């Protein structure tokens, strides 16, 4: 992990430290979390990227040619028909 030096106004840093202590965290953790969100490196961004990659690789569609899959292809259990 890399270290980062930031110049911050003394009063702002004091208020940030107090607020971080009240929140049960540290200024370092707050800045780190902010940079993760800012850079899109958080777990949400990773999950979204994984989903987009997966969605692009599947061959299921309901386009002009109709469905390219059957229910039996996507479920592990057989279709239960109701008796009339």
N, C-alpha and C positions, 0 to 999 in steps of 0.2 A: 504494500500500500504506500502511496506517495504522500509526502508532507506538502502543505500549502501554506505560504505566508500571506496574510491579508492585512492591510492597513485599515483600521476602523477608528472612528472617533471614540475617545475615552468614555464619554457619557453613554453613547449607544452601546458600547461593549458592557458597561456596568449594568444597564437596564436589561440587556440580553442575558447576562449571567443570572440576574435575579429571576427573570421570567423562566429561564431554563431550569433553575433549581426548584421553582414553584411547580414546574411541570414534571419534575423527577428525571430530568435529562441533563445534557450538557450543551454548551454552545457548539462544540465540535460536532456532536451528533446531529444537532439541528441543521447546521451548515451542510454536513454530509448528506442528510436526507434531502435537503433542498437541491443539492447538485445532482443527486440521483434522479429526482423528478425532472429537473431542468434538462438533463442530458438524455432522458428517456431510458435510463438504465435500471429502473425499478422492476420489481417482479411483475407488475401489471403490464409493462411494456414488453417484457420477455414473453409473458403468456400470450399477449396479443400477436406478437410476431410468430410464435409457434402455431397459433390458430390460423393465421393467414397463410402460412406455409402449408399446413395440413389441408386447408380448404382448397388451395390451388392444386393439390396433388390428387384429389379424389375425382372419380369419373361418374358422379351421380348428378343427374340433371332432369329437369322437366321441361326441356326446351321444345322447339318446333317438332322434333322427331319423337316426342313422347319420353316417358321415363326410360332410363337405361338400367333400372334395377327393379327387382321384385321384393315384396315384403319379406319373403323367406330368406332372401340374400342378406338382409340387414338385422334380422332378429334370430335369436337362438331357439325360439320356441315356435311350434306350429300355430297356424291360425285356428282359433276356436270358433266354430260356427254355432250360432244359436239355433236351437230347435224351435220350429213353429208349431 
